[in-house]
């Protein structure tokens, strides 16, 4: 047979969006023999690489050096003039230059990988003309403007953009979204952060560590209202001990420019003055004007694309992944959704998405990492469980490193001893959560974890110790 035979024409997959959900899906589709076209308007890696995850975590990694410096005197380290941390300074222009260079380098690496795999990349935006046709708009190359891509399978992975307030419209200079923070060339004298979720807490902690005066505005009783209560309370205590002002149970009603900064009006009538304000109140899915509803794709009331556990939308042949679905706004989840989508679409073996085994991390100082069931979830569903919390302060490795704040918390079934979930609060908690993730993923028992060797001394020793405590309680029953 010739290659013109329909049986030998490869399936054409069109991916809208080159972020983690999109580029991971493209690689899987290509490995399964499909012809793949990725349409991306911003740059490979999408917001996750260019304006969100990579740059923010690079900034936070820089700020971490300042928190390490706080511990230097008690470890016996002195500067030549016996100066304290206050004499350290941050060149924010240089920091942000490095942040953006790393983001661009990562984007270039992703583009190179896709090109080496033979994946076509089109600069621009894509709109569904039908369930099997995509029109390229706002193309970087005039030759691609209006180009029609016929597709056997379409994956929508267009992500989300920062949500703004109509009474606090970002201007990119004083009133900012998190994507605009990297344009700053000088450290804000006083940064007001509106929103105490993950993004707000991370930026507030980072700029506080870099030396800015920070005011964090939280509409709830505490920071990180959706996280483990003990972890959130510990972090808020650390924030306050470092000089951050946390204003709880109040909302920002408006933010406006003043002669020398900003004025943020709160719902309780107070006005907070600062040099800059960061609006960190969530994201909005990028689904408007893409022809999705016209093609029959069902959207939620908030504009997210409804998908099932294998990333299918309501329309055959159209899949979706990442923040535009509202499933769980994590790069790792977006990537998994994209991979699953292509495996399902192209007939490969596929396991549905299991959110119960997703590990997540908040990059504050200390970090907060979680996996499996949370304590709130266990209580709400009436599950029987046992738990223990061990502070890191008594861990020998933590003492050597001067770490005082943090803990390991485990949840387990009271009879079977199966590990149900865990929380780690510590420097680099995102690295320490992995053994608990393995336990949750493979339904290991606390006896399995307790019987495993750990390095002595190591912070992970506290995880094994927590497992031994719970194992003893299981044995008593």
VMD Tcl script that draws the C-alpha trace (Angstrom):
set ca {
  {0.00 0.00 0.00}
  {1.05 3.60 -0.57}
  {1.26 6.22 2.13}
  {-1.82 7.86 0.59}
  {-3.91 4.99 1.86}
  {-6.13 6.29 4.69}
  {-4.95 3.49 6.94}
  {-1.43 4.93 6.77}
  {-2.31 8.60 7.31}
  {-1.35 9.42 10.88}
  {-3.92 10.84 13.23}
  {-3.58 14.61 13.44}
  {-3.68 16.01 16.98}
  {-4.01 19.77 17.43}
  {-3.05 21.07 20.85}
  {-4.19 24.54 21.87}
  {-1.76 25.80 24.46}
  {1.90 24.96 25.03}
  {1.95 24.82 28.84}
  {2.52 21.63 30.87}
  {-0.80 20.12 29.83}
  {-0.20 20.94 26.18}
  {3.45 20.09 25.64}
  {3.30 16.87 27.68}
  {0.27 15.81 25.66}
  {2.08 16.65 22.44}
  {5.05 14.47 23.38}
  {2.82 11.52 24.27}
  {0.78 11.89 21.08}
  {3.93 12.00 18.98}
  {5.37 8.93 20.73}
  {2.15 7.10 19.83}
  {2.58 7.90 16.15}
  {0.34 10.92 15.71}
  {1.10 14.02 13.68}
  {1.02 16.87 16.18}
  {0.56 20.63 15.89}
  {0.84 22.88 18.93}
  {-0.69 26.36 18.78}
  {0.75 28.65 21.46}
  {0.57 32.46 21.55}
  {2.87 33.24 24.50}
  {5.77 30.82 24.24}
  {6.42 27.14 24.91}
  {5.85 26.29 28.55}
  {2.96 28.74 28.71}
  {2.24 30.79 31.80}
  {3.63 28.02 34.05}
  {7.12 28.56 32.65}
  {7.05 32.20 31.56}
  {4.99 34.06 34.18}
  {3.91 31.70 36.92}
  {5.56 28.59 38.37}
  {9.14 28.86 37.11}
  {9.65 32.60 37.72}
  {7.82 32.70 41.06}
  {9.70 29.70 42.44}
  {13.00 31.16 41.19}
  {12.22 34.38 43.05}
  {11.30 32.38 46.15}
  {14.52 30.36 45.91}
  {16.42 33.66 45.96}
  {14.45 34.87 48.97}
  {15.22 31.59 50.75}
  {18.85 32.67 51.06}
  {17.72 35.56 53.21}
  {15.85 33.26 55.60}
  {18.92 31.01 55.77}
  {21.00 34.05 56.66}
  {18.74 34.64 59.65}
  {20.06 31.42 61.19}
  {23.72 32.19 60.53}
  {24.57 33.88 63.88}
  {23.23 31.01 66.01}
  {25.32 28.59 63.92}
  {28.43 30.59 64.79}
  {28.75 32.31 61.41}
  {29.70 35.98 61.50}
  {30.21 38.51 58.76}
  {33.58 40.24 58.85}
  {32.08 43.27 60.59}
  {29.81 41.13 62.78}
  {26.86 42.55 60.86}
  {23.37 41.13 61.05}
  {21.00 40.29 58.25}
  {19.82 43.88 58.03}
  {23.09 44.76 56.28}
  {22.36 42.34 53.47}
  {20.63 43.95 50.51}
  {18.74 42.75 47.46}
  {19.24 44.03 43.93}
  {15.72 43.34 42.68}
  {16.56 44.37 39.12}
  {19.28 41.72 39.00}
  {17.04 39.17 40.71}
  {14.20 39.67 38.23}
  {16.60 39.72 35.29}
  {17.82 36.27 36.34}
  {14.25 35.10 36.97}
  {13.13 36.02 33.46}
  {16.29 34.66 31.83}
  {15.74 31.28 33.48}
  {12.11 31.27 32.36}
  {13.08 32.03 28.76}
  {15.80 29.36 28.86}
  {13.31 26.76 30.10}
  {10.86 27.77 27.38}
  {13.59 27.40 24.75}
  {14.49 23.95 26.09}
  {10.86 22.84 25.73}
  {10.64 24.23 22.20}
  {13.84 22.41 21.27}
  {12.52 19.13 22.63}
  {9.25 19.41 20.69}
  {11.03 20.34 17.48}
  {13.44 17.41 17.82}
  {10.43 15.12 18.12}
  {8.98 16.47 14.86}
  {6.13 18.42 16.44}
  {4.93 21.45 14.50}
  {4.71 24.68 16.51}
  {2.47 27.54 15.40}
  {2.71 30.90 17.15}
  {-0.75 32.31 17.77}
  {-4.14 31.53 19.25}
  {-6.55 28.83 18.16}
  {-10.34 28.96 17.81}
  {-12.58 25.96 17.21}
  {-14.46 26.35 13.96}
  {-15.94 22.89 14.55}
  {-15.11 19.81 16.56}
  {-12.53 18.88 13.94}
  {-11.25 22.24 12.69}
  {-9.12 24.91 14.36}
  {-8.51 28.39 12.94}
  {-5.27 30.15 13.87}
  {-5.73 33.76 14.98}
  {-3.37 36.50 16.16}
  {-0.56 34.58 14.51}
  {3.07 35.56 15.06}
  {3.76 34.78 11.39}
  {1.38 36.55 8.98}
  {1.44 33.44 6.82}
  {-0.27 31.52 9.62}
  {-3.05 34.06 10.17}
  {-6.36 32.41 9.36}
  {-4.74 29.06 8.73}
  {-7.15 26.15 9.13}
  {-5.98 23.01 10.91}
  {-8.06 19.91 10.31}
  {-7.81 17.67 13.36}
  {-8.81 14.17 14.34}
  {-8.33 15.09 17.99}
  {-8.20 18.47 19.69}
  {-6.77 19.14 23.14}
  {-7.56 22.47 24.79}
  {-4.90 23.43 27.33}
  {-5.11 27.21 27.36}
  {-4.60 27.73 31.11}
  {-5.81 30.72 33.10}
  {-4.95 34.36 33.73}
  {-4.95 36.30 37.01}
  {-8.36 37.43 38.19}
  {-8.61 41.16 38.73}
  {-11.00 43.41 40.62}
  {-12.98 46.10 38.75}
  {-12.11 48.49 41.59}
  {-8.40 47.60 41.49}
  {-7.43 47.53 37.84}
  {-3.74 46.59 37.40}
  {-1.57 49.24 35.76}
  {1.68 47.24 35.76}
  {3.44 49.87 37.86}
  {1.83 50.17 41.30}
  {-1.24 47.93 41.07}
  {0.04 44.54 39.95}
  {-0.92 40.98 39.16}
  {1.63 38.26 39.91}
  {2.64 38.13 36.22}
  {3.72 41.78 36.45}
  {5.84 41.48 39.59}
  {8.93 40.62 37.55}
  {8.92 44.05 35.92}
  {9.90 45.69 39.21}
  {13.44 47.03 39.31}
  {13.44 48.18 42.94}
  {12.24 46.44 46.09}
  {8.81 47.79 47.11}
  {9.06 49.94 50.21}
  {5.70 48.60 51.38}
  {3.88 45.85 49.51}
  {0.20 45.23 50.19}
  {-0.78 41.69 49.14}
  {-4.49 41.16 48.58}
  {-5.38 37.48 48.93}
  {-3.97 34.93 51.36}
  {-4.26 31.81 49.22}
  {-1.23 30.00 47.85}
  {-0.09 32.75 45.45}
  {-0.62 35.54 47.96}
  {1.16 33.69 50.75}
  {4.12 32.77 48.53}
  {4.72 36.30 47.25}
  {4.10 37.85 50.68}
  {6.64 35.49 52.25}
  {9.19 36.02 49.48}
  {9.07 39.83 49.54}
  {9.08 39.87 53.32}
  {12.27 37.77 53.24}
  {13.80 40.03 50.58}
  {13.38 42.96 52.96}
  {10.13 44.66 51.95}
  {7.55 45.78 54.49}
  {4.58 43.50 53.70}
  {0.89 43.73 54.62}
  {-1.12 40.59 53.83}
  {-4.90 41.07 53.53}
  {-6.90 37.90 54.23}
  {-10.67 37.65 53.95}
  {-10.66 34.54 56.14}
  {-9.71 33.79 59.76}
  {-6.19 32.77 58.77}
  {-3.81 32.56 55.86}
  {-4.10 29.57 53.52}
  {-7.71 28.79 54.49}
  {-7.83 25.69 52.31}
  {-4.76 24.05 53.85}
  {-4.10 22.00 56.98}
  {-5.07 24.18 59.95}
  {-1.96 23.41 62.02}
  {0.31 24.14 59.06}
  {-1.44 27.40 58.22}
  {-1.34 28.59 61.84}
  {2.36 27.80 62.10}
  {3.11 29.69 58.88}
  {1.08 32.70 59.94}
  {3.00 32.75 63.22}
  {6.28 32.68 61.31}
  {5.08 35.51 59.05}
  {4.20 37.67 62.04}
  {7.48 36.88 63.81}
  {9.35 38.16 60.74}
  {7.54 41.48 60.91}
  {4.76 40.89 58.38}
  {1.39 42.50 59.11}
  {-1.50 40.07 58.59}
  {-4.97 41.63 58.43}
  {-7.57 38.85 58.83}
  {-11.33 38.76 58.24}
  {-11.38 41.74 55.91}
  {-11.54 42.16 52.14}
  {-9.99 44.67 49.81}
  {-12.80 46.70 48.27}
  {-10.64 48.90 46.06}
  {-7.09 49.97 45.25}
  {-6.11 53.26 43.65}
  {-2.97 55.19 42.84}
  {-1.83 57.99 45.08}
  {0.91 60.55 44.48}
  {3.60 58.24 45.84}
  {2.02 54.79 45.93}
  {-1.33 53.11 46.46}
  {-4.27 53.26 48.83}
  {-6.15 50.02 49.48}
  {-9.64 50.39 50.96}
  {-10.79 47.45 53.11}
  {-14.32 46.21 53.77}
  {-14.08 47.29 57.42}
  {-13.43 50.89 56.38}
  {-9.70 50.97 56.97}
  {-7.37 52.30 54.30}
  {-3.93 50.72 53.95}
  {-1.27 52.81 52.23}
  {1.67 51.21 50.47}
  {4.12 51.70 47.65}
  {2.67 48.80 45.63}
  {-0.24 46.37 45.81}
  {-0.34 42.80 44.48}
  {-3.79 41.47 43.57}
  {-3.68 37.71 44.16}
  {-7.32 36.63 44.17}
  {-7.29 33.58 41.93}
  {-7.41 32.94 38.21}
  {-9.85 33.06 35.31}
  {-9.86 30.25 32.71}
  {-8.80 31.23 29.20}
  {-11.88 29.90 27.43}
  {-13.64 33.02 26.14}
  {-13.83 33.59 22.39}
  {-12.48 30.16 21.46}
  {-15.66 28.80 19.90}
  {-15.99 26.15 22.60}
  {-19.66 26.62 23.42}
  {-20.52 26.97 19.74}
  {-18.85 23.60 19.18}
  {-20.94 22.06 21.96}
  {-18.26 21.95 24.66}
  {-19.86 22.34 28.10}
  {-18.47 25.04 30.37}
  {-19.13 25.59 34.07}
  {-20.62 28.78 35.44}
  {-17.09 30.06 36.05}
  {-16.01 29.34 32.49}
  {-14.04 26.15 33.12}
  {-14.25 23.27 30.66}
  {-16.03 20.24 32.13}
  {-13.97 17.07 31.78}
  {-14.10 13.51 33.06}
  {-11.26 11.50 34.60}
  {-9.69 10.79 31.19}
  {-9.89 14.47 30.13}
  {-12.83 14.10 27.73}
  {-15.11 17.08 27.25}
  {-18.80 16.80 26.35}
  {-17.84 16.59 22.66}
  {-16.32 13.51 21.07}
  {-12.74 14.08 19.94}
  {-12.24 17.21 22.05}
  {-10.22 16.91 25.25}
  {-9.04 19.49 27.79}
  {-6.30 19.70 30.41}
  {-4.87 22.10 32.95}
  {-6.13 25.24 34.64}
  {-8.80 25.84 32.00}
  {-10.58 22.75 33.40}
  {-10.58 23.88 37.03}
  {-9.76 20.36 38.21}
  {-6.72 21.24 40.35}
  {-4.46 24.20 39.45}
  {-1.12 22.41 39.56}
  {1.38 22.01 36.73}
  {1.79 18.33 37.63}
  {-1.96 17.75 37.32}
  {-2.12 19.61 34.01}
  {0.69 17.45 32.63}
  {-0.99 14.27 33.82}
  {-4.33 15.32 32.34}
  {-2.63 15.98 29.00}
  {-0.85 12.64 28.98}
  {-4.01 10.77 29.94}
  {-5.98 12.58 27.22}
  {-3.63 11.46 24.47}
  {-3.35 7.92 25.78}
  {-7.14 7.66 25.72}
  {-7.61 9.39 22.37}
  {-4.97 7.27 20.62}
  {-5.98 3.92 22.11}
  {-3.10 3.38 24.51}
  {-3.51 1.84 27.96}
  {-4.70 4.54 30.33}
  {-5.46 4.91 34.03}
  {-8.01 7.59 35.01}
  {-6.83 10.61 36.96}
  {-6.62 10.00 40.72}
  {-6.54 13.28 42.61}
  {-6.21 11.48 45.93}
  {-2.57 10.70 45.19}
  {-1.54 14.19 44.05}
  {1.19 15.78 46.14}
  {1.21 19.57 46.35}
  {3.60 22.11 47.82}
  {3.36 25.72 48.94}
  {6.72 27.43 48.46}
  {6.75 29.58 51.55}
  {9.44 29.52 54.26}
  {8.91 26.98 55.68}
  {7.23 25.10 52.84}
  {3.97 23.19 53.32}
  {3.64 19.90 51.43}
  {0.58 17.66 51.48}
  {-0.61 14.43 49.92}
  {-3.62 12.15 50.26}
  {-6.59 12.89 52.49}
  {-6.52 16.06 54.55}
  {-7.76 16.04 58.12}
  {-10.74 18.19 57.15}
  {-11.71 15.74 54.41}
  {-11.44 12.77 56.77}
  {-13.66 14.52 59.30}
  {-16.23 15.68 56.75}
  {-16.71 12.20 55.29}
  {-16.85 10.60 58.71}
  {-13.80 8.40 58.16}
  {-12.13 6.73 61.09}
  {-8.47 7.62 61.35}
  {-5.58 8.04 63.73}
  {-3.02 10.80 63.50}
  {0.19 12.02 65.06}
  {2.17 15.23 64.70}
  {5.89 15.33 65.49}
  {7.75 18.64 65.61}
  {10.96 19.00 63.65}
  {12.56 20.93 66.52}
  {13.53 17.67 68.21}
  {14.98 16.15 65.02}
  {18.82 16.04 65.27}
  {19.37 17.12 61.67}
  {16.98 20.05 62.17}
  {18.94 21.10 65.24}
  {22.18 21.02 63.25}
  {20.61 23.23 60.57}
  {19.05 25.63 63.07}
  {15.49 24.70 62.02}
  {12.89 25.36 64.69}
  {9.63 25.67 62.76}
  {7.98 22.65 61.19}
  {6.44 19.26 61.74}
  {5.43 15.97 60.14}
  {1.81 14.84 60.45}
  {0.52 11.46 59.29}
  {-3.00 10.03 59.00}
  {-3.66 6.29 58.98}
  {-6.51 3.80 59.20}
  {-6.86 2.72 62.85}
  {-7.07 -1.04 62.16}
  {-5.46 -1.66 58.76}
  {-2.72 0.91 59.37}
  {-2.85 2.09 55.76}
  {-1.36 5.56 55.31}
  {-4.20 7.88 54.28}
  {-2.32 11.15 53.95}
  {0.31 13.42 55.37}
  {1.54 16.96 55.88}
  {5.15 18.12 56.04}
  {6.04 21.66 57.15}
  {9.77 22.26 56.73}
  {12.40 23.84 54.53}
  {12.23 21.91 51.22}
  {9.09 20.11 52.35}
  {8.37 19.42 48.68}
  {11.32 17.03 48.70}
  {10.41 15.40 52.01}
  {6.80 14.57 51.05}
  {7.85 11.96 48.48}
  {8.04 8.92 50.81}
  {4.55 9.73 52.09}
  {3.38 10.09 48.48}
  {4.72 6.60 47.72}
  {2.92 5.27 50.79}
  {-0.39 6.82 49.73}
  {0.01 5.82 46.08}
  {0.74 2.18 46.88}
  {-1.44 1.87 49.99}
  {1.49 1.09 52.26}
  {0.91 0.73 55.99}
  {2.58 2.67 58.77}
  {4.41 -0.58 59.55}
  {5.85 -0.57 56.01}
  {7.08 3.00 56.46}
  {8.34 2.41 60.00}
  {10.31 -0.67 58.94}
  {12.18 1.22 56.20}
  {15.67 2.56 56.76}
  {16.27 6.30 56.96}
  {19.56 8.17 57.01}
  {20.76 9.26 60.43}
  {20.64 12.13 60.92}
  {18.02 13.28 58.40}
  {14.81 15.26 58.40}
  {13.07 12.25 56.85}
  {13.80 10.40 60.09}
  {10.85 12.26 61.60}
  {8.54 10.69 58.98}
  {9.67 7.22 60.02}
  {9.31 8.15 63.67}
  {5.74 9.36 63.08}
  {4.98 6.07 61.35}
  {6.37 4.14 64.34}
  {4.12 6.11 66.70}
  {1.04 5.26 64.62}
  {2.12 1.65 64.15}
  {2.28 1.21 67.93}
  {-1.25 2.54 68.21}
  {-2.45 0.14 65.49}
  {-0.82 -2.77 67.31}
  {-2.58 -1.81 70.55}
  {-6.01 -2.22 68.98}
}
mol new
graphics top color blue
foreach p $ca { graphics top sphere $p radius 0.5 }
foreach p [lrange $ca 0 end-1] q [lrange $ca 1 end] { graphics top cylinder $p $q radius 0.2 }
display resetview
